[in-house]
Structures are given as structure tokens and as C-alpha cells.
Amino acid sequence: MFNELMELGQRLENEGKLLPFGFYEYTKAIKWVVHIWSEPSLKCHIEESEIQKPRPRRGRTGTNTSAHPFADEAAYALGVQNKKGGGIDEDAGKKHDSFQSLLNKISQDNEIKKPALKNAISLIQEILSKGLLKNDSRYKEIYHKDWVSFVMEDGPLIGKHLFEHLEVKRFWSKELGRDKEQKTKNGKSVKGFCSICGQKKSLAKNVPYTKFFSSSSPLHSCNKNAFVSFMEGGNVKNNAHLGQCYACGNTIASTLSYLSSNSLHHKTLIQDKKDGKLNTDSFRNQFAIFWFKESGPIEAEQEGEKTELDPSVQLQNLAMIMEDGVFSAKDESPPPDLKHLENLLKVPWKAEKSALRISENEFYLIVLSPNKGRITVREWFHVPLDHLKDHLKKFLDSQRIITPSGDKLRCFSIPDILKAVEASNLDKPLYKTAAHPNPNLSRGLLRTAYLGDFPPRGLLELAVLCFRNPKIFGKPNTMNIVAAVLKMLLTYNKETYMEMEKLNPERDILAYQCGRLLAILEEAQLRALRWRINTTLVDRFYGAASSSPTSVFGTLLTRATTDHFPKIRKNQLGHKKLSERFTEVQKRIDEIGGFPKVLSLEGQAEFSLGFYHQKADFEAEKLEKKLKREKEKKEEGNG
């Protein structure tokens, strides 16, 4: 994983997309800019600003008062003591001394070769030593935590923030390397082979922080003393990490920061919410970070015409299965349509004529759980694009199913599946819905979608239990997804996946036909009572019928034949066709072996699918009749 992140980081550095070594995207902007003129005589001016730029960062903690070059808090850069809320910073003098010592160190370093930069350092030192800035009326408005930067207003460096100078960046890289080295008790650098680049270097004492969404934390990997033999002392596992040099650690941290801040490269899988509020400090939160090994376009062929697939669009499409869709609470944008992904997977990707062979390009994915203290790696895998295409197609094909209204086929994203199988969501409004908390389910579904692994078995029980809850019948979207999950579990890696997209009257599975029969009995009850009923037989008997058919079907069949069907015939509500279907299903059940006493978990899944398919088929018939009536009415009006 580290090697792949390093390769990406080096590519991003070459493209100018990665922050310089030791630089960081701060939340706070630069509040004050000190403008400096050297001619005809030295003068300076303080300007209030709101400049957001990546700036040097050392990672100060506790009593550490180490300064940053040419841009820092006012207590460091100017020695300002005043706090915004009142009081003074008693360490301001010490901090300012640290800033001036760093300026002196920069001026003497062999990385600093440009005379103009050396002169700028001398001018800043003179301004600070003489207290010239205190004469500016704005000086009293500056607080100790305000960020300050220095800019030359004449000469070769005119208009440039000095901390952005190339030689300053080189100095800072070397300075951080020295500062971040592990030291022995005798003060010597700890040397070792970096686990990432493989070179013998000074090992870093701290893992560089990764800016990950709302917080910054280090990426830690070890939790046992046995893995950290390169460190001294007891119980070092509490602050240990994989042995690495600071340069590699910083590149990886910067690369992860870039990926997590770019919407093209990250998706939210699970958020730990309670009553709609997000717990940002929970390891149940899971975020996926992903990218291609190579960023070049891929040649494709559609309807005899060659075209190039844009890598950004392609990556976005491949990540659609990780987006909220049905359960999205965002009113401003429609849920993602997986049809885009389905269409992409139908297009042949040409490997032999492509500049990059498809099999040589790969899709990388990491699942991370961040909190305030650290970032934990939950999952890591990579897969060649030619295999990925097949796996994704199989994932979508296996779950594609008719909607409850019977008008179209749909498949669903992983977040939608995780929310649909969480039974507690059936009692919640949309904005309070949460994904199932079991992290193994989300990772298992990712591996199914991208690697072709079998879907996690834990989904079967969850989906079956959801169907046994009567509230699901009032939530068609949830019922649609749960039915898709059951279909995926029953047909994955099988030739029958297309046969189960909608009603299959010829399916010789006893449980499936029993589910169909229950749906027919409910339809008979609804027609007999002219749909004026609040609680149907399904609400009362679904649980028993789906687990132990013999216990209830005798009673239900008697009631249907003696009460419901006679009323349907009398009121002319489609008795003939419904009666034929009723008889046909009973006959098929008898031929297969009769009503079973008990159904296994797989049997209950088949029962649920049979029930769902039959209900969707009834709805499709109603829709067809409605459209036919509307067409006839329109023709009459035209005539």
C-alpha cells in the first residue's frame, strides 16, 4: 500500500498537485502581511488581509516553541503578546526569539544562495530588532494567534511571499528532516532501513499528520511492542509507527490529504450517526480512498466507433456504487443513476490497441477510519481494470431486480444496501437513517463489487429479518433494495441471475412458489374488500408463513376459497385470471412436494423473492391497464 501511495505522490508532485514537502493547508488564513521596501530607505507597512495559502508546518505540540520560516503566528513573527479574548501570551518572548533564531539559521544555510533572499532576511532582522512595526497604527490590532507573512515590495522578490521561495522550501525540507529524526538517549540519530523506500536513513520519530476531512491525524499501523524494535524504551507501542524516513512519511501523508480533499477520489461509506448527528470521533466512520495506477485515457469501441474514455469520468463512474442514492437526504441533487455505470460496463474496453494495456492499469482502494488521535486502515486492495470491469458487471447483474411498481429494473449502491438492511431504519425518517454498524459488511460488499468475492453471508439474515417486519411494505424503496440483496445472495456466480430479475412462474423452488401464493392470497383479500382495509393478512401472517408454511397456509386457503374469491367473482374484479393463477401456483406446490414444515434461511429468502416478484407483477398489470385506459380515452378525445 505504501509503495503505491509513494508512486502516486511522486506523480502528483511532478504534476504540481501536491503540497511542497513540509507545507500544510491551514484552516486559518494569513491575517496580516508585512510589506517591505529597501529603497530609497528601509520602510515597512502592515496590511490586513485574508490570504489562504499552504504554509510551512512543523507540528508543534505542548511546550514546543519551534518557529516556521517567514510565516507564523504573530507571537512568533512579531512577538505580539495580546490574546483575542483578553490576557497575554507569557511565552511570546520565547516564541519570538525562536523565530529570529530560525531567520539567522536560514541566512547561514548553504541552501540559501540568492543574494536577494539573503538581503530580505537582513531587512526583516533589522525591522524586528529596531521595532519598526510598532509604529504602524495597525500593530495594536494584531493578536498573538493571527498569522503573519512577509513580502518584499521592490527588487527581484517583489510581490512574493518569502516562505514560497524555492530555496526556503529546500531549507525547510532539510530542517524538518533533522527535526523529525529519532534520537537515542545519547542524542544520536537512529538509522535504519525505511520500510517504504528501502534505503538506510534516519528514521522519523513521528508520523507526519494527514489532513483527513475535518481533522488531522497520523496514519498508525502498529499496536504491539514486538513490531517496534527500532525504538527504545518500554511500552513504545503507544506512540510507535512503521519504521520510515520522514521524507516518505510526508509524501504519503500529503498524498492521502490530496486524495481525501478531492471529491473525485473519495467516498463516504459509513457515518456513525445518532438521531441524525454525526460522531466525528468514531472508528465506525469509514471512508474509501481510490485512484488509478495510471491516469491515461482508455480506448473503447461503441457501435463500431472508437472513442477514448476520460479517466476522471471513468473513475467517477466506477465509484458510483459507493454513493448514497435512494437514501440520500440531499434535496439539491438527484441520487446517482447506476445506469451510467451499467452502460460503461457494456462498452468493450480495447486493450490491444490502447496506449496503455488495460491489464497493466489497476484500480487501488483504501478504506480508512479516522478520529482525533489517528487514522486506521480498514481495507486495502488493488485489481487490474480488465478484471474490475467483469467484477462490477457481475455485482450489478446479480442484484438487478424489478421495482415494486413493476415498471423498471434497478440495482443499488453499497451505502443504500447498508442502510436498507439496518432494521432500525424502518422506524426512522429519511434524514435519520444510518448504515448497518458492522464494518465487515461494508468491506465485504466492496470486495464483492471490485474483487468478485462472494457477498458477505451476514447480509442474508439481515435481509430476511427486514422482510419479516411489516413496516417494510410501506417503504417501497427499502423493500426494493432488500429484495435486490436477496437476489444477489441467491444468484451470485450463477446463470439464473437474469431469470430472477422479475417474476419467474417456472421456478421449481418450493419456498419461492409459497411466497408467490401468499402475494396472491393478499391480492384476493384486497379485491374482495375493494382495497378498503388497513391491515392485510400479510401484516399478520408473513412471519409465520415465511418460516413455517404449513402452520398458516391451510387457514389462509380456506378463507380465500370460501370468502374472498366468491366476492371477487360477484363484484367482477378480475376473478378469472386471479383464480387461474391461484390454482396454477397451488398445483406447482403440490408437484414439487407440498407445503414445507420449516424453511431454512435460504428458503425464507426464496419465499421473500417469490412474494416480492408476484406483488410487482400485480402492480405491472395495474399500470398496463391504466396506460391502456388513458390511451383509449385520448383516442376517443381525438376522434
N, C-alpha and C positions, 0 to 999 in steps of 0.2 A: 504493500500500500504506500509506504513512504517513498519508494523508488518512483512509483507512478506520479505521486504528487510533486516530487522534485522535477521530473521531466516536464510536467505541465507548468510548474513555476518558472523553469528556465525559458520555456516557450513564451509565457506571458511577459517575462522580463524583456525578452527580445522584441516583443510587440509593443512594449511600453505600457502594458496594462497593469503591472504590479507595482506596488509602492516600493520606493528605494529601501535598501537594507536599513533597518533601524528606524524607519518612519512609520507613522500611525495616523489613522483618520480619527482625530479627536472630536468629541461631541461639542466642546466649547470652541467658539470661533476666536480668531485673533481680535482682541478688543481695541488695542492701541498700536499704532505704527509710529516709530521714531524715524523721522526723515532727517538726513544728514547732508550738509553741504560743506565742502572743504575749501571752496574758492568763493570770493577773494579771501575770506577768513572763515574759520570754523563757526558754524551755527547749526542749530537743531530745532526741530518743531515736532510737537506731539499731535497726532491726528486720531480722532476716534473713528473706529471702523467696525466692520462685521465681516471679516475675511475667513473663509473656510478653506484651509489648505492642509494636506498631510504634513506633519511636523516631526522632528526628532523625538524619540521616546526612549527612556532608559528603564522604565518600570520601577519607579520609586515606591517604596513601602516603608511604613513605620518611621524611624528617625533618620532614614537615608535622605541626605540633602544634596545629592549629586545633581549638577545642573545640566541643561541642554544647550547646544550651541546656537546662539543668535536669536532664539525664540524660546521664551519660557514665561512662567508666571511672573507677575510684577515683583513679588518678593525676591525672586532670584535675579531678574534682569535689572531692576531698578532699586531694590532694597526697600520697597514700599511695605509699611507695617500695618496700615489701616485695613480692618476687616469690614466687609459689607454690612454685617449685622451689628457692628459695634465692637470695640475692643481692638487689641493689636496682636500681631504675629510676633511673638518673642524670639522666634528663630529667623526672622527676616535678615538680620545682620549676617548670620552664619550662611544663609542661603545666598546672599549677595556676594559674599566672599568666595563661595563655591563657583558662582558664575564668572567672576573676574579671574579666578584661577584657571578656569577652563579656557577663557579667552587667551590667557598667557600661554597655555599649553598648546592651543591651536596655532598661535603665531610661531611657535618654535618647532612645530612638527614638520617632518620632511615631505609630507603630502601637500603642504601649502607652498606653492611655488609662484603664484601670480602676484606681482607687486601691488596691483590694485586691491587685492584681498588683504594683503599684509597691511596696507595703508588704512583700509577700512577698520581693521582691528585696532590699530593705533588710535584712530579717531574716536572709536567707541570707548576705549580705555580712558582717553583724555576727557571725554564728556562725562563719564561716570566719576572719575577721580575729582573733577572740579565741581561736580553737582550742577551742571549747566541746565539740566532738565527741570530742576526745582523752580526755576524762574518762569517756566511755562504755566499759564493760568489753568491749564487742564490737569496738571500734575496732581492737584488735590482731589480730583475726581476719580483717580485710579485706586482700585482695591488690590489687596495682596494676591488674590487668585485670578485677576484679569491677565489674559495672555498679551505679551508684548513682542513685537518683532522690529528689526532694524533694516532700513532701506537707504541706500545711497542715492543722492539726487544729482550727482554730477560724476564725470569720469566714465570709465569703461563699464562700471557696475550700475549705471543709472537705472532706477526703477526696479531693481531686482532685490527680492528678499534674500538676505545673505545666507540664511540657512539652506537655501535651494542651490547654492553654488556647488558645482561638481566636486571641487576639491574639499569642500566642507563635508559632502556626503562620503567621500573616501576616508577622510579622517574619522568620521563618526562610525563608519563600518569597522575600522581598526580599533577604535576606542571601545566600542561595545564588545568586540571580541575579547579584549583584555579584561574588561569589566565583568563579563559573564563567565569567565573561566572558573572551573572548580579549583579550589586550593586545598592543599594538605594542611595539617596542623602547623607545619613549618613554613607555610606561605608559598610553597611551590605549586606550579600548575600541574593538575592531574592530566597526564597524557593517556591516550587510548585510541583504539580504532573506532571511528564513528560508525555506528550501525547503519547509517544511510549511505554516505559516500565511500565508506570503506577505507578512508585514509587515516593515518595516525596523526591526531591533532589534539589540542587542548579540548577537553570535554566541557560542555556547558554545565553550569551549576543549576540553572533554572531553564525550564522550557519557555520559549517566547509565547506571549499571550496571543490567542486568536480572537479577533473581533467576530463574535458569532451572534447575530441578531441583536438582542437587547443587552448583551453583556460581553465581557472579555474574560477569557479563562484559558489556562494551559491545557494542552492535549496530553493527558497522562495515560500510561499503558501498564505500569507495574503495580502490584499490590502485595508482593512478598519480598522479604529480605533476601531470599536466595537469588533473586534476579538482579540485585543491585550491588554486586561485589566490587564494582569500581568506585563505590563511595565508602567513606569512613564513618565510624560511629555505630551506635545501636539504634534499632527501630527506624532505620532510614527509609523504610518503605512509605512512610507518611509524606515524604517530600521528594521521592525518587521518580525518575523517569527513565525511559530507554536511553542508553548512552549515545549521545550525539554531540557533534560540534555545533556551536551556536549558529554558524552560517547556514547549515542545513535546517536546523530547527526553525530559524527565522523565515527561510524560504517556504517551508511547509506551512507555518502559521500564516504568512502573508497570502499564500495560495488559497488556504481554506477561508480566510477572511474575504478574499476576492469572490470565491465561489458562493459563499453564503450571502453576499450583498448583491449578487447578480441573479435576478429572477429567472433567468434562462437556465441556471444551474442548480437550483434548489427547490424543494417542495416540502410542505409540512405534511407528515404522515399522521401523527397523533399529537393532540394537545390535551394536557391534563386539566380539564375544566370541572368546576363545581358550580352549579347554578349559573352557568354561562360565564363564569370568571376564570381566567387562565392563571394557573400556578406556574410562574416562570422559573421556580427553583426545583422543579420536579424532574426526576430522571425518567418519568413516564413519557415526557415530551420526546418525540422522535422526528428528526429532520433528515431528509435524503439529500445528499450532495452528489452530483453526477456530471460527467463530461465524456467527450470522445478522446481517444488516444491521438487521433489526427483530425485536424479541423477542415480538411479539404472537401470539396463537393463530391457527391457520388453520382455516377451516371445511371440513369434509369430509362426504361422504354415503356411508353404507354400508347396504345392504339397505333403501333407502328412508328411512332415518332420518338426520337431521342430527346431527353431533357436532363438537366442537372438538378439534383436535389440540394437545396441550400442547407448547409449543415446546421445553422441556427434553427431554421424551421423544422428540420428533421428531428433535432434534439428536443424541441418543444413538443412535437407530436409524440415522440417515444415516451415522454414523461407525462402524457395525459392521464395515464392510468393511476397517477399519484395525486390527482387533483380532486378536490371536492366538486361534486356535480349536483346530484339530487338534493343533498343536504346542505348545499351552500346557502348561507344566510345573507349573502351579499346581494342586495337588490339592484345594485347599479350595473351588474353584468350578468349575462345568461350563463348557466352551467356549461362546462365544456362538452362538446359533442364528440364522442368517441368515433363517429363516422369518419372524421378526418384521419384518425389513426388506422381505421379499418381499410380505408381507401389506399393509404400509403403502403400497407402490408400486401395489398393485392398487386401493386405495381412491381414488375420484375426489376431487381437491382442488378445492373450489369457489372460483373466482376472482371471479366477477361479484358474488356476494353477501357476500364476505368483507370485513371492515372494512379489511383490507389486501390489495391486489391481489397475487396470487401472483407475477406477472411483475415486480412492483416490489420484492419482497423478494429478497435474494440470500444465497448461501452463500459465505463467504470462507474461504480456506485458505492457510496459510503453512507451508512445510517449512523447519525450522531445524536447523543442525548446530552445537552449542555445544562449546567446550573451555575451558580455563582462561584463555585470553587474549582470546577474542572469540566472538561469535555470528555465524554466516554464514547468509545467506538462500539457500536452495537452490531454492525454488519459491514462486510466488505466483500465485493466480488467483481469480477470482470468477465465479459463474454464477447466473442467475435460477432460482428454485426450480422454475418450471414446466419449464425445460429440464433441470435437475438430476434431476428425477423420471424423465424419459424416459431420460436417460443411464445412471442407476443400474439401471433396469429392463433396459436393453439389455446392460449389463455382466453382470448376473446371468443373464439368459436365455441369453446366448451361451456361458457356461461350465457351465450346469446339465447334469449327467450322472448316469447310473445308478451306484450304488455297486458295488464288486467283488462284493458278495454278492447283487446283483440285486434288492434289496428296496425301495429308495427312490432318489429323485433328490436330488442335493446340489449346492451351489455354495459357493465358498470366499472367504475374506478375502485381502487383499493380503499381509499378513505370512505367511500359510500358503503362498501361491503362491511367495513369495520363498524360503522355506525348502525347499519341495518341489523346486524346480529347481536347488538347490545340491547338486551330485552328491556332495560330500564328506559330506553329512549321512547318506547311506546306510550309512556305516560308524560312525556315532556313536549313542550313547544319546540319548534324548529331551532330557535337560537340557543337552546339549552342542550341540544343533543351532543353527545360525546362518543368518541370511538371506544371500542372494547379495550379495556386496560391491559390485556395480555399482550406483551410485546412480541411474543413468539408468533402470534397470528399475523401481525403486520410484516414481520421479516419473512415468515413462511410464504405469504402471498407475493412478496417481492421476488422471492426465489422461484416461485411458480411462474410468474409473468416473464421474468427475464432469463431464468436459467432452465426452465422446463421441469422443475421439480414437481412432485405430486402436491396438490393443495393440502394445507395443514388439516389433520384429521379432527382437531378440536372444533373446526367450523361446523362439522356435521351435527353434533349435539346442540350447539347454539342455534343453528338454523331450524332444527326440528322443534326445539322448545319455543322459538318465536312463533312458529305456525300454530302451536297449541294455545297461544294467547289470543283470545277473541278480538282484542283491540287491533290486531294486525289487519283484520278485514276492513277496518275503517281507514287504513292508511295504505292506499294502493301503491304508492312509490316504494314503501318499505317492503310490502308483500312481493312486489316485482323483483326487488334485489335479492330477498331471501330465497325466492324460487330460483333465481339465476344461480345462487350459491349451491343449492341442492342439485341443480342440473350439472353444474361444474363438477361436483364431487362424484356424481354417478356416471358421468360420461367422459371424464378426462382420460385422454390416451385411448379412447375407444372410437370405433367407426360410427357409433349410434348418435353422435352429438347433434347431427342435423335432424335426425328423426325426432329428437326431443325438444326442438325449438318451439313446437306448438303441439296441439292435441294429436296423439298417435293411437287411434282406436284399436290397432292391431297389436299393440304391445302385450306380450304374453307374460306379464308380471302381475301376480295376484294382487299385491298391495296397490299397484297403480290403478287397476280396474276398480278396486274398492274405493279409492279416492274419487274416481270418476262418478261412482254410484252415489256417494254422499252429495256431490255437487248437483246431480240430477234430482235427488230427493229434496234438496233445498229449493231448487228451481220450481219443483212441483208445489211445494208448500207456498212459495211466494205467489205463484199464479193462482192457486186456489183461493188465497186470501186477498187477491188483487193488490199485492205488494203493500197492503196496509198492516204492517207488522214491525215491531221494534226489535224483538229477539227471535231469531230463527233457530231451527233445530241444530244448525252448525254451531251457533254460540253455546248451546247446551251440551252437545254430544261430540264435538270434534275430537276432544282429547281422548275419550274412551274409544271412539270409532277408529282413530288412527293408531292406537296401541293394542286394542283387543276387539277386533271387528265383530266376533261372534256375540259379544256381550250386549250390543245395541242394535245391530242391523235387523234382527228379527222383528223387534218392536217398530222400528222405523219403516220397514217394508209393509207391515200390516197397516200402519196408519196411512201410508201413501196409497195403497190399493183400495182401502175402504173409505177413505175420506178425501184425500187431495185429488186424485185422478178423476173421480166422478164429478167433482166440482169444475175441474178444468174442461171436461167434455161438455158439461151443461152450459158453461159460460163461453164456450168456443174460444179458448185461449191457447190454441196450438196443441191440442191433445194428441193428435195422430203422431206427429213427429217426435214429441217428447216421450210418448208411450213406447214407440218403436225403439228409441234409444235406451229407455229403461229396460225393456225386455232383452235387447241385444247385450247390454253390459251384464245383466244377471246370468244370461246364458254363457257368456265368456267366463265369468267367475266360476260357474259350475264345471265347465270344461277343464279349467286349469286345476281345480281341486277344492273348490268351495271356500267359504269364509274361514280364514285362519284364526286360531285362538289368540295368538300373540304375534306381534310384529317386532322384528329387530329394529335397531336404529336405522339401518339402510332401508328396511321395509317401510318404516314411518316416513322416510324421505321420499320413497316412491309414492306412497299414499298422498303426501302433500303435493307432489308434482301432478299426479292424476287429478286431484281435486282442483288445483290451480288451472291446469290446462282446460278442463271441462268448463269451468266458470268463464275463462277467457273466450272459449268457443261460443258460449251463450251470448256474451257481450258482442262478439263479432257478428253474430246473426242479427242481433237487435240493431247494430249500426248499419248493417247491409239493408235491412228493411226500412230504416229511417231514411237512408240516402235514396232508396228506390221511391219512397213516397214523395220526397222532396223533388226528385226528378220528374215524376208524373205530374205533380202539382205545377211545376214550372212549365211543362209541355202543354198542360191544359190552359195555363195563362197565356202562353204564346199563340195557342190555337184560337 
